[in-house]
Each structure stands twice: as structure tokens, then as C-alpha cells.
Amino acid sequence: MTTVTNAVSPYPLDLSRHARRALLEGPTPIQPLPRLSQELGGVNVYVKRDDLTGLGGGGSKLRKLEFLVGEALAAGADTIVTVGARQSNHARLTAAAAAQVGMQCELVLTRAVPRDDFEYLENGNVLLDDLLGARVHDLPGTANALEFAQARADELRAQGRKVYVCPLGGSSPVGCLGYAACAAEIMTQAHAQGLSFARIVVPNGSGGMHAGLAAGLAALGIDPSLVLAYNVLAKAEQAHATTLEKACATLELIDPARRIDGASIVIDAAQLGDGYGIPTDAMCEAVRLMASKEGLLLDPVYGGKAFAGLVQAARSGRLARGENVLFIMTGGLPGLFAYRSAF
């Protein structure tokens, strides 16, 4: 098993007791966006390029999968089963990680988004799932995907396979360790560049990125309310409760002596629209703005809505002129091809 060790850092976070399989090429860069910053009235916008990862088309979910696949390999698993929506980025990258380490992969995908056009059902991530060799189980939106996955795992175990079941978005406490590590990475890079961020802006879907960042910051003695998340899956109250629970469980794995309180989990509900995976005008504008001003491509489900929140916050004055704001680009580019009709 390949292991990853942290370099010497002013923000050390020791995760060495947790199994980890390297899936990223190294730290992802933090870059300024000067044209966009000017467009937004002088808020200094930076991006953490978690889209710049090579495996399987890249994306933020690889951070979680380093620990999830590491745990699976440590347990001797030869098969990984996970769940998601039809255009799940996590599912695609789970299939890619499984291919790289020589595991079989099965994806339980639900039609949770009310769309039946060809691009959504067959293009984008779904096309790549097939190319990556995963077996896809196509379920209706009302199905309990995790229950199906557990039953399928039992069938495979009866055939002699050793199966690891991965939750929605990879957002177990073990998976969240990937973004705890990212918190230390961000703070180390900011220190090296002489930067201080007023906010770190992210989407909140299954809550794992937000929870991991919160746990990592708390472990470093930094207030987790530095992270501003925009919910894109659940209603804000549910997203808050889920994220807090996962952040606390993740912090328990890192430093049981530290605590996170509810006020430290900051979620803005303004960008959800009609629900998960359903386009909004603000999302479409934000995707076009990022592309036309900086040549960077956001996905329409997660990053597009979160960036729409950043744009609105800058225009309303919630983010002040001269403040440094970090936006985490999560990847998910294949999803754009599934949403052609939205643009």
C-alpha cells in the first residue's frame, strides 16, 4: 500500500495512523483571479484548484478516496461499492480509483434529479463510469441506494468477494479526513504566499468537504467558521446538522480533546433553488462569469451554485473590497456535458 506523509509545515496535522492511498499528484495550487476580482468590485478572489487532479478526470472527491481506498485496501477488500445520483462525480472517481488499484467497482446510481433527457441520462459522468469499467445499477429516484448497496455487497460476499461499501459522496468520518488534510494544506500554502483569507467558500452536498475542513481547522486551533458553505443538496437545517455531526466525528479521529460547536458551521441557503441538481439562473450566470473572465470551468451542481453564492456575497457587500476570499474549485467538469440544455 502506498502511503502519504505530510511535509514539514507550520500547520502540522498528523494523520499517519490512518490508512491512505495516494491518488493526487501533490498539493493543488492556490491561484489569484484578478479579472474576476475586478469584476466583483475589488474582493480579492483566489481559487484552490482541486479540479487539477489527473485521475479519472479529476476532482475534489479524490481527497476523500485517498482515505477510503486506503481503508479498503488495509481491510483486504477486492471490491468497492458506492452510491450517488445519476451524474455523481464521487461515483466516477470511485470507479477511477478502483481501476488504478485493481479493485472491482459497482455503482448504485439513483435518478434523484427529475430529468430524462439523453445528455443527463447517458452523457457526462455516466459515460465515464462505463469507460472506467464500473458496473452501474440504475435505480429510480425513490430507491434507498445505500440499502441496495449493502444488499448487493452481501451477495458479492456470498460469492467470496471482500467488499467495501462507501457512503454517499464518500462522506464518512474516514473520508472527511481528506479535507482535514486539505485544511492544513491551505493554511501552509497561505502562509508561504503571505496570504490571509477572510473566507473559504465551498459547496455543501453530502457535507464531507465542509466537515473535513472544519475538523482540520479545529485541530489546528483555527475557527472553523472561516468556511462559508452553500448547500446544494439538503435544506440548510438538515445540512447543518449533518455537517456538524460529521465534523465532530472526524475531529474525534484526529484530536479527541478538541470540540466543534454548532455556531462554527456556517451554511448559506440562498443558492439551492428548487433542489439538488436543478439549475438556477444564478448558477448559469456564475458558470459563464468564471469561464468568460478567467477561462475556468465550474460544474453546474456543486461549484456553480457555490460560486453563485460568492458572486452574490461580493455584489451585496457581505464580502468586502480588499478582502481575500478562497474558493475551492471542486472539479466535476463532466457534469457540464450532462447539462447542455441548461445553458
C-alpha positions as CSV (number, residue, x, y, z in Angstrom):
1,M,0.0,0.0,0.0
2,T,1.3,3.5,-0.9
3,T,1.3,5.9,2.0
4,V,1.4,9.7,2.1
5,T,3.3,11.7,4.6
6,N,2.9,15.4,5.4
7,A,5.9,17.7,4.6
8,V,7.3,19.9,7.4
9,S,4.7,22.6,7.8
10,P,3.8,25.5,10.2
11,Y,0.4,23.8,10.3
12,P,1.2,20.2,11.1
13,L,-1.7,17.7,11.1
14,D,-0.6,14.1,11.9
15,L,-2.9,11.7,10.1
16,S,-0.3,9.0,9.8
17,R,-2.2,6.4,11.8
18,H,-4.9,6.3,9.2
19,A,-4.5,4.2,6.1
20,R,-4.1,6.3,3.0
21,R,-3.6,5.5,-0.7
22,A,-2.1,8.4,-2.7
23,L,-4.4,9.4,-5.6
24,L,-3.3,13.1,-6.0
25,E,-0.1,14.2,-7.6
26,G,0.6,16.6,-4.7
27,P,-0.8,19.8,-3.2
28,T,-3.1,21.6,-5.6
29,P,-2.2,25.2,-6.3
30,I,-3.8,28.4,-5.0
31,Q,-4.2,31.0,-7.8
32,P,-5.4,34.6,-7.9
33,L,-8.3,35.6,-10.2
34,P,-7.5,39.3,-11.0
35,R,-10.0,39.9,-13.8
36,L,-12.8,38.3,-11.8
37,S,-11.8,40.2,-8.7
38,Q,-12.1,43.5,-10.6
39,E,-15.5,42.4,-11.9
40,L,-16.6,41.8,-8.3
41,G,-15.7,45.2,-7.1
42,G,-12.3,44.5,-5.6
43,V,-12.9,41.4,-3.5
44,N,-9.7,39.5,-4.0
45,V,-10.8,36.1,-5.2
46,Y,-8.4,33.2,-5.1
47,V,-9.1,29.6,-6.2
48,K,-7.8,26.3,-4.7
49,R,-7.5,24.2,-7.8
50,D,-8.8,20.8,-6.6
51,D,-10.0,20.4,-10.2
52,L,-6.3,20.0,-11.2
53,T,-6.0,16.3,-10.3
54,G,-5.4,13.8,-13.1
55,L,-7.1,10.6,-12.1
56,G,-10.4,9.9,-13.7
57,G,-11.0,13.4,-15.0
58,G,-10.0,14.9,-11.6
59,G,-11.9,16.5,-8.8
60,S,-12.2,17.0,-5.1
61,K,-13.6,13.6,-4.2
62,L,-10.1,12.1,-4.7
63,R,-9.1,13.6,-1.4
64,K,-11.7,11.6,0.4
65,L,-11.0,8.5,-1.7
66,E,-7.3,8.5,-0.6
67,F,-8.5,7.5,2.9
68,L,-11.5,5.4,1.9
69,V,-9.5,3.3,-0.6
70,G,-6.7,3.2,1.9
71,E,-9.0,1.8,4.5
72,A,-10.5,-0.7,1.9
73,L,-7.1,-2.0,0.9
74,A,-6.0,-2.3,4.5
75,A,-9.0,-4.4,5.2
76,G,-8.1,-6.7,2.2
77,A,-11.1,-5.6,0.0
78,D,-11.1,-6.5,-3.7
79,T,-14.4,-4.7,-4.5
80,I,-15.8,-1.3,-3.7
81,V,-19.5,-0.4,-3.9
82,T,-20.7,3.2,-3.6
83,V,-23.9,5.2,-4.2
84,G,-24.8,8.5,-5.8
85,A,-27.1,10.3,-8.2
86,R,-27.0,9.5,-11.9
87,Q,-24.3,12.2,-12.6
88,S,-22.3,11.6,-9.4
89,N,-18.7,12.9,-9.5
90,H,-17.9,10.8,-6.5
91,A,-19.1,7.6,-8.3
92,R,-16.9,8.4,-11.3
93,L,-13.8,9.0,-9.2
94,T,-14.5,5.9,-7.1
95,A,-14.5,3.9,-10.3
96,A,-11.3,5.5,-11.4
97,A,-9.6,4.9,-8.1
98,A,-10.7,1.3,-8.1
99,A,-9.3,0.9,-11.6
100,Q,-5.9,2.3,-10.5
101,V,-5.6,0.0,-7.5
102,G,-7.0,-3.1,-9.2
103,M,-10.3,-3.4,-7.4
104,Q,-13.7,-4.2,-8.9
105,C,-16.3,-1.4,-8.7
106,E,-20.1,-1.3,-8.6
107,L,-22.0,2.0,-8.6
108,V,-25.6,2.3,-7.3
109,L,-27.0,5.4,-9.0
110,T,-30.4,6.8,-8.5
111,R,-32.4,9.1,-10.8
112,A,-32.7,11.6,-8.0
113,V,-32.8,14.6,-10.3
114,P,-36.1,15.0,-12.3
115,R,-34.5,14.9,-15.8
116,D,-35.0,12.3,-18.6
117,D,-33.0,13.9,-21.5
118,F,-30.3,11.9,-23.2
119,E,-27.5,14.2,-22.1
120,Y,-28.3,13.8,-18.5
121,L,-29.0,10.1,-18.5
122,E,-26.2,8.9,-20.8
123,N,-23.5,11.6,-21.2
124,G,-21.1,13.2,-18.7
125,N,-20.1,11.1,-15.7
126,V,-22.3,8.2,-16.8
127,L,-20.2,7.8,-20.0
128,L,-17.0,7.8,-17.9
129,D,-18.3,5.3,-15.4
130,D,-18.7,2.8,-18.2
131,L,-15.3,3.6,-19.7
132,L,-13.7,3.1,-16.2
133,G,-15.1,-0.4,-16.0
134,A,-17.6,0.0,-13.3
135,R,-20.9,-1.9,-13.1
136,V,-23.7,0.5,-12.8
137,H,-27.0,-0.3,-11.1
138,D,-29.7,2.2,-12.3
139,L,-32.3,2.8,-9.6
140,P,-35.4,5.2,-9.5
141,G,-35.1,8.3,-7.5
142,T,-37.2,7.0,-4.7
143,A,-35.0,4.0,-4.1
144,N,-32.8,3.6,-1.0
145,A,-29.4,3.4,-2.7
146,L,-27.4,2.6,0.4
147,E,-29.8,-0.2,1.4
148,F,-29.4,-1.6,-2.1
149,A,-25.7,-1.3,-2.0
150,Q,-25.5,-3.2,1.3
151,A,-27.7,-6.0,-0.1
152,R,-25.5,-6.1,-3.2
153,A,-22.4,-6.3,-1.0
154,D,-23.9,-9.2,0.8
155,E,-24.5,-11.0,-2.5
156,L,-20.9,-10.4,-3.5
157,R,-19.6,-11.6,-0.2
158,A,-21.6,-14.8,-0.6
159,Q,-19.6,-15.3,-3.8
160,G,-16.3,-15.0,-1.9
161,R,-15.6,-11.3,-2.6
162,K,-14.3,-8.9,0.0
163,V,-16.4,-5.8,-0.3
164,Y,-16.0,-2.3,1.0
165,V,-19.2,-0.1,0.9
166,C,-18.6,3.6,0.6
167,P,-21.3,6.1,1.6
168,L,-22.8,9.0,-0.4
169,G,-20.2,11.4,-1.5
170,G,-17.5,9.4,0.4
171,S,-18.5,11.5,3.4
172,S,-17.9,9.1,6.2
173,P,-15.6,10.4,9.0
174,V,-12.7,8.5,7.4
175,G,-13.4,10.1,4.0
176,C,-13.7,13.5,5.6
177,L,-10.0,13.2,6.7
178,G,-9.2,14.0,3.2
179,Y,-10.4,17.6,3.7
180,A,-9.0,17.8,7.1
181,A,-5.6,17.3,5.4
182,C,-6.6,19.9,2.8
183,A,-7.2,22.4,5.6
184,A,-3.6,22.1,6.7
185,E,-2.5,22.2,3.1
186,I,-4.4,25.5,2.5
187,M,-3.1,27.1,5.7
188,T,0.5,26.1,4.8
189,Q,0.2,27.5,1.3
190,A,-1.4,30.7,2.5
191,H,1.5,31.1,5.0
192,A,4.0,30.6,2.2
193,Q,2.3,33.1,0.0
194,G,1.8,35.7,2.7
195,L,-2.0,35.4,2.4
196,S,-4.7,35.6,5.0
197,F,-8.2,34.5,3.9
198,A,-11.4,36.1,5.3
199,R,-13.4,33.2,4.0
200,I,-13.0,29.8,2.4
201,V,-16.1,29.3,0.2
202,V,-17.3,25.8,-0.7
203,P,-20.4,23.9,-1.8
204,N,-22.1,21.6,0.8
205,G,-23.7,18.5,-0.7
206,S,-23.2,15.4,1.4
207,G,-21.3,17.6,3.8
208,G,-17.9,15.8,3.7
209,M,-15.8,18.6,2.3
210,H,-17.2,21.2,4.8
211,A,-17.0,18.8,7.7
212,G,-13.4,17.8,6.9
213,L,-12.3,21.4,6.5
214,A,-14.0,22.3,9.8
215,A,-12.4,19.4,11.6
216,G,-8.9,20.1,10.2
217,L,-9.1,23.8,11.1
218,A,-10.3,23.0,14.6
219,A,-7.5,20.5,15.0
220,L,-5.1,23.3,14.0
221,G,-6.6,25.7,16.5
222,I,-8.4,27.8,13.9
223,D,-12.0,28.8,14.0
224,P,-14.0,26.5,11.6
225,S,-16.4,29.4,10.8
226,L,-13.7,30.6,8.4
227,V,-15.5,28.2,6.0
228,L,-18.7,29.6,4.3
229,A,-20.7,26.8,2.6
230,Y,-23.6,26.9,0.2
231,N,-26.0,24.0,0.5
232,V,-26.7,22.3,-2.8
233,L,-28.4,19.0,-1.7
234,A,-30.3,19.2,1.6
235,K,-32.2,22.0,3.2
236,A,-30.0,24.3,5.3
237,E,-31.1,23.0,8.7
238,Q,-30.5,19.4,7.7
239,A,-27.2,20.2,6.0
240,H,-26.1,22.0,9.2
241,A,-26.9,19.1,11.5
242,T,-25.3,16.5,9.2
243,T,-22.2,18.6,8.7
244,L,-21.8,19.3,12.4
245,E,-22.2,15.6,13.2
246,K,-19.6,14.6,10.6
247,A,-17.2,17.3,11.6
248,C,-17.3,16.2,15.2
249,A,-16.8,12.6,14.3
250,T,-13.9,13.5,12.0
251,L,-12.3,15.6,14.7
252,E,-12.6,12.7,17.1
253,L,-10.4,10.7,14.7
254,I,-7.7,13.5,14.8
255,D,-7.8,15.0,18.2
256,P,-10.5,13.8,20.7
257,A,-9.6,16.6,23.1
258,R,-10.9,19.3,20.8
259,R,-14.5,20.3,20.1
260,I,-16.6,22.0,17.4
261,D,-19.8,23.8,18.2
262,G,-22.8,24.5,16.0
263,A,-22.0,28.2,15.5
264,S,-18.8,27.2,13.8
265,I,-20.6,25.5,10.9
266,V,-21.8,28.3,8.6
267,I,-24.2,27.4,5.8
268,D,-26.0,29.8,3.4
269,A,-29.2,28.6,1.9
270,A,-29.6,31.2,-0.8
271,Q,-28.4,29.1,-3.8
272,L,-30.2,25.7,-3.5
273,G,-33.0,26.8,-5.8
274,D,-35.6,24.1,-6.4
275,G,-33.3,21.3,-5.3
276,Y,-30.3,19.2,-5.9
277,G,-29.1,19.1,-9.5
278,I,-31.7,21.6,-10.7
279,P,-30.2,24.5,-12.5
280,T,-30.7,28.1,-11.3
281,D,-30.3,31.4,-13.3
282,A,-27.6,32.4,-10.7
283,M,-25.7,29.2,-11.3
284,C,-25.7,29.6,-15.0
285,E,-24.6,33.2,-14.7
286,A,-21.8,32.2,-12.3
287,V,-20.5,29.4,-14.6
288,R,-20.4,31.8,-17.5
289,L,-18.8,34.5,-15.5
290,M,-15.9,32.3,-14.3
291,A,-15.4,30.9,-17.8
292,S,-15.5,34.2,-19.6
293,K,-13.4,36.2,-17.1
294,E,-10.8,33.5,-16.1
295,G,-11.1,30.6,-18.5
296,L,-12.0,28.2,-15.7
297,L,-14.9,25.7,-15.8
298,L,-17.2,25.1,-12.9
299,D,-19.7,22.2,-12.6
300,P,-23.4,23.0,-12.6
301,V,-24.4,21.0,-9.5
302,Y,-21.8,21.9,-6.8
303,G,-19.2,24.5,-7.8
304,G,-21.6,26.6,-9.9
305,K,-24.1,27.2,-7.1
306,A,-21.4,27.8,-4.5
307,F,-19.7,30.3,-6.8
308,A,-23.0,32.0,-7.4
309,G,-23.2,32.5,-3.7
310,L,-19.7,34.1,-3.7
311,V,-20.7,36.4,-6.5
312,Q,-23.9,37.5,-4.7
313,A,-22.0,38.0,-1.4
314,A,-19.4,40.2,-3.2
315,R,-22.0,42.3,-5.0
316,S,-24.1,42.8,-1.8
317,G,-21.1,43.8,0.2
318,R,-21.1,40.8,2.5
319,L,-17.6,40.2,1.2
320,A,-15.8,43.5,1.4
321,R,-13.5,45.2,-1.1
322,G,-9.9,44.2,-0.3
323,E,-10.7,41.0,1.5
324,N,-9.0,37.8,0.4
325,V,-11.5,35.0,-0.3
326,L,-10.6,31.5,-1.3
327,F,-12.9,29.5,-3.5
328,I,-12.3,25.7,-3.7
329,M,-12.8,24.5,-7.2
330,T,-14.1,21.0,-6.8
331,G,-13.9,19.8,-10.4
332,G,-16.9,17.9,-11.8
333,L,-16.3,19.2,-15.4
334,P,-18.0,16.1,-17.0
335,G,-21.3,17.3,-15.4
336,L,-21.4,20.3,-17.8
337,F,-21.9,18.0,-20.7
338,A,-24.9,16.4,-19.0
339,Y,-26.4,19.9,-18.5
340,R,-26.2,21.2,-22.1
341,S,-29.9,22.2,-22.1
342,A,-29.4,24.5,-19.1
343,F,-27.1,26.8,-21.0
